Amino acid sequence: MTLVANGLVALVAALHLYFLALEMFLWTKPTGLKVFGNTPEKARASAVLAANQGLYNGFLAAGLIWGLFHPHPAFGFQIKVFFLLCVVVAGLYGGYSVSRRIIMVQALPAAVALSLLWLS
């Protein structure tokens, strides 16, 4: 069970690294425009804000990776729980304020990982 839980934590971290790339580097590119449904004008106007958001997603990923590789399992568990809770809260707020799709893409995987982590 621990292996599955950690696999999901790693998946959530990978998703947030992907979000970082989309928001920091691909926001104004065709891929970013398509994923977020932006026009080139809207993307250019919001690029700095998106890059800041991407940086925060990178911090979430870094925290999850830190938890996965921490040499003390009990402390690593606490780190993973904290950062997964942060991801769930961010995903719920994004779902409320931007698009319900964010709940499915961000909050749900983190909630499942958190549940499995607690069960393991």
N, C-alpha and C positions, 0 to 999 in steps of 0.2 A: 504494500500500500504506500509506503514511504517513497518508493521509486516512482510510482505513478504520480503521486502528489508533487514530487520534485520535478518530474517531467512537465507537469502542467505549469508549475512556477516558471520553469525555463521557457515554456511557450508564451506565457504572459510577458516575460522579459523580452523575448524575441519580437512579439507584437509591438511593444513600446519602442524598441529600436527601429522597427519599420515605421512607426508613427513619427519618430524623430527624423528619419530620412525624408519622409513625405513632407513634413512641415518645415524643416530647415533647408532642404536642398532641392526638393521637387515641387514646391508650392506653385511656382509660376510656370512649370514645365507641363507638357501635355498630360503626363501621368497624374500629377497633382491636380491639375484642372479637372480631369475626369473623375478622380476619386472624390473630390470635394464639391464637384458641380459648380465651380467658379468660372467666371469670365476672366479673360486675361487682365482686364482693367481692375476688377474686384481683387484678383490675386495680387497684382502689383501694389494696390492700395493697402492691403492687409499683410504683406509679406513679413514685415518686422514683427507684427503680433504673432503670426504663425511660427516664425523662427523661435520666439520666446516660448511659445507653447511646446514646440518640439524639444527645446532644451529641457523643460520640465519632464517631458516623457522620457528623455534620456536619464534624468535623475531617478525616475521610478525604476527603469530597467537596471540601472547601476545598483540600486538598493536590493533589488531581487537577486541579482547575480552575486552581490556581496553575501546575502543570506545563504545562497546555495553553496558557496565555497568557504564559508566561515569554518575555521578549524574546530570550534566548539559547537557541537550540534544543538545544544539547548539555546545558546545565544543566536545561532543561525536561524532556529525556529522562530524566535521572537522577532528577528529582523524581517523574515519572510512574512510573518503575520502583519507586522506594521505596514510594510510596503503594499501588501495585497489589500489591506483595508484602505490605504490611500488610493489605490487604483479603483476599488469599488466605489468609493465616495466620488472620485473624479468622474467616473463613468456615469454614475447616477445623476450628478449635476449636469454633465454634458448632455445626457438624455433628456433632462428637464429643460435645459436652456438652449440647446442647439438642435438635436435630432434624437428621436427615440432609438434610432439605429445604433447610437453610441452605447446604449445599455447592452445590446446584444454583442457588440464587437469588443467592448472594453470591460464593462462591469461583470457580465455573466461569466466569461472565462476566469476572471480573478475570483469571483465568488465560488465557483466550482473548485478551483485550486485551493482556496482557503478552507472550504469544507473538507476536502480530502486531506489537507495538511492536518487539520484538527483530528480527523479520524485515524490518522496514521500513528 
